Amino acid sequence: MPIRKETLGVGFIGAGDVSILHAAAVKKCPGARLVGLWNRNPDRAQQRAEQFGCRSYPSAEELVSDPAIDAVFVLTNLETHLEYTALALGAGKHVLVEKPVGVNVAEIERMKALAEAKDLICMPGHNYIYEQSMQRTRELVENGDLGRIVSAYVMYNIHHPEEVAQRYPGVVRQILTHHSYILLYLVGPPVELCAMKATLHYQQYTEEDIAMVQMRLANGALAHFCASFAADDHAADPWTVMVKVIGTGGSTRYSYRDHVEIKPGLVHSQTYTAYQGSITNEVRHFLVECLRLGRAPLSTLDDALMAQRMIEAAEKSIAQKCIVTL
Ligand SMILES: NC(=O)c1ccc[n+]([C@@H]2O[C@H](COP(=O)([O-])OP(=O)(O)OC[C@H]3O[C@@H](n4cnc5c(N)ncnc54)[C@H](O)[C@@H]3O)[C@@H](O)[C@H]2O)c1
């Protein structure tokens, strides 16, 4: 049901790094306002509330039950996404939940069932697909303008210091989730895959800082993922974040390097303007297209489910040193 209020109220559960990008996105979104946030650590909550110009709620329960809030953004760590998504949906609020959406397939299925039962939107934070260049690539693929699709590549090489990486799962879950929903959106699902990982850069942290995946797609093409926290790519035309689709009739490219600002950006050594830009586009899509105009999200919890199956297949391939059929 489209929401007809003059101003859509947004509440954040979690006020870590990614909340900075979401707050900037809400600020830019017409007809929307960040009403308030809740964060587990009250000092951080107070600091961010002042920074964002919004109120700080004493509990997540009080935030979701405020009638001024129409949509809740779940921006906590992966392990608590289901808890807070269920809380918000239970209070009748639409939800944007950051990626990776759930710890396993069952958690995402639970979110889907809760959202459907309440007729609410629960949209995964699949930000990269809200870039115009990605959407153009998909159109070209769908129209057959690239001919027969031969290959697809998603490459990510962004150094993350060990103290930052420690807040996240390894790159298989944290980063290959992006790769998975991008691939699904652009060229469709894989039918089989194999993966490898390594820990090259970290001293204490035991999770992987690089992983690669090879896939055969349902359309017969092959695809490759690389996700690395181990090092930045400093070469000419670097694979910082690079997405390529190659077909017999043409090819496309998306690169974070199209817009670079020479200043640190959150945990990155430089500011890749597309990082904020993709989240700004995603938030506008959620609030304006989905909530105001009643349109379906471009990427749904079904895509999050398939992305999670791909992650779990990669983990199985790594553990058993085998090719996994999806
Ligand atoms: N889409 C993107 O490009 C992108 C980028 C960065 C992070 N993320 C995702 O956003 C989420 C948050 O990441 P971040 O970078 O802001 O991390 P962060 O470590 O800066 O913040 C994590 C937040 O989770 C909260 N938290 C941790 N454990 C909790 C618990 N048990 N109960 C309640 N709250 C708890 C912390 O208080 C903090 O607010 C993660 O799911 C991450 O994968 C997405």
Ligand as a Chemical Component Dictionary entry (heavy atoms), coordinates in Angstrom:
data_LIG
# 
_chem_comp.id                   LIG 
_chem_comp.type                 NON-POLYMER 
_chem_comp.pdbx_formal_charge   0 
_chem_comp.three_letter_code    LIG 
# 
loop_
_chem_comp_atom.comp_id 
_chem_comp_atom.atom_id 
_chem_comp_atom.alt_atom_id 
_chem_comp_atom.type_symbol 
_chem_comp_atom.charge 
_chem_comp_atom.model_Cartn_x 
_chem_comp_atom.model_Cartn_y 
_chem_comp_atom.model_Cartn_z 
_chem_comp_atom.pdbx_ordinal 
LIG N1  N1  N 0  26.150 -2.069 1.830  1  
LIG C1  C1  C 0  27.407 -1.788 2.121  2  
LIG O1  O1  O 0  28.198 -1.425 1.234  3  
LIG C2  C2  C 0  27.880 -1.957 3.534  4  
LIG C3  C3  C 0  29.041 -1.344 3.955  5  
LIG C4  C4  C 0  29.459 -1.496 5.296  6  
LIG C5  C5  C 0  28.694 -2.259 6.156  7  
LIG N2  N2  N 1  27.548 -2.864 5.703  8  
LIG C6  C6  C 0  26.725 -3.692 6.615  9  
LIG O2  O2  O 0  26.138 -2.847 7.602  10 
LIG C7  C7  C 0  26.078 -3.522 8.857  11 
LIG C8  C8  C 0  26.826 -2.668 9.909  12 
LIG O3  O3  O 0  28.156 -2.476 9.460  13 
LIG P1  P1  P 0  29.038 -1.230 9.981  14 
LIG O4  O4  O 0  30.138 -1.083 8.998  15 
LIG O5  O5  O -1 28.190 -0.073 10.288 16 
LIG O6  O6  O 0  29.635 -1.883 11.299 17 
LIG P2  P2  P 0  30.035 -1.180 12.676 18 
LIG O7  O7  O 0  30.861 -2.183 13.385 19 
LIG O8  O8  O 0  30.562 0.193  12.446 20 
LIG O9  O9  O 0  28.609 -1.052 13.408 21 
LIG C9  C9  C 0  27.913 -2.195 13.854 22 
LIG C10 C10 C 0  26.673 -1.782 14.611 23 
LIG O10 O10 O 0  26.074 -2.965 15.151 24 
LIG C11 C11 C 0  25.817 -2.759 16.534 25 
LIG N3  N3  N 0  25.832 -4.037 17.245 26 
LIG C12 C12 C 0  26.828 -4.941 17.298 27 
LIG N4  N4  N 0  26.440 -6.005 18.039 28 
LIG C13 C13 C 0  25.183 -5.744 18.451 29 
LIG C14 C14 C 0  24.246 -6.450 19.260 30 
LIG N5  N5  N 0  24.524 -7.646 19.752 31 
LIG N6  N6  N 0  23.038 -5.870 19.469 32 
LIG C15 C15 C 0  22.740 -4.662 18.976 33 
LIG N7  N7  N 0  23.570 -3.953 18.199 34 
LIG C16 C16 C 0  24.789 -4.486 17.951 35 
LIG C17 C17 C 0  26.902 -1.809 16.993 36 
LIG O11 O11 O 0  26.515 -1.143 18.182 37 
LIG C18 C18 C 0  26.964 -0.851 15.790 38 
LIG O12 O12 O 0  25.916 0.080  15.825 39 
LIG C19 C19 C 0  26.697 -4.910 8.625  40 
LIG O13 O13 O 0  25.649 -5.817 8.357  41 
LIG C20 C20 C 0  27.549 -4.717 7.374  42 
LIG O14 O14 O 0  27.683 -5.901 6.629  43 
LIG C21 C21 C 0  27.131 -2.704 4.422  44 
# 
loop_
_chem_comp_bond.comp_id 
_chem_comp_bond.atom_id_1 
_chem_comp_bond.atom_id_2 
_chem_comp_bond.value_order 
_chem_comp_bond.pdbx_ordinal 
LIG N1  C1  SING 1  
LIG C1  O1  DOUB 2  
LIG C1  C2  SING 3  
LIG C2  C3  SING 4  
LIG C2  C21 DOUB 5  
LIG C3  C4  DOUB 6  
LIG C4  C5  SING 7  
LIG C5  N2  DOUB 8  
LIG N2  C6  SING 9  
LIG N2  C21 SING 10 
LIG C6  O2  SING 11 
LIG C6  C20 SING 12 
LIG O2  C7  SING 13 
LIG C7  C8  SING 14 
LIG C7  C19 SING 15 
LIG C8  O3  SING 16 
LIG O3  P1  SING 17 
LIG P1  O4  DOUB 18 
LIG P1  O5  SING 19 
LIG P1  O6  SING 20 
LIG O6  P2  SING 21 
LIG P2  O7  DOUB 22 
LIG P2  O8  SING 23 
LIG P2  O9  SING 24 
LIG O9  C9  SING 25 
LIG C9  C10 SING 26 
LIG C10 O10 SING 27 
LIG C10 C18 SING 28 
LIG O10 C11 SING 29 
LIG C11 N3  SING 30 
LIG C11 C17 SING 31 
LIG N3  C12 SING 32 
LIG N3  C16 SING 33 
LIG C12 N4  DOUB 34 
LIG N4  C13 SING 35 
LIG C13 C14 SING 36 
LIG C13 C16 DOUB 37 
LIG C14 N5  SING 38 
LIG C14 N6  DOUB 39 
LIG N6  C15 SING 40 
LIG C15 N7  DOUB 41 
LIG N7  C16 SING 42 
LIG C17 O11 SING 43 
LIG C17 C18 SING 44 
LIG C18 O12 SING 45 
LIG C19 O13 SING 46 
LIG C19 C20 SING 47 
LIG C20 O14 SING 48 
# 
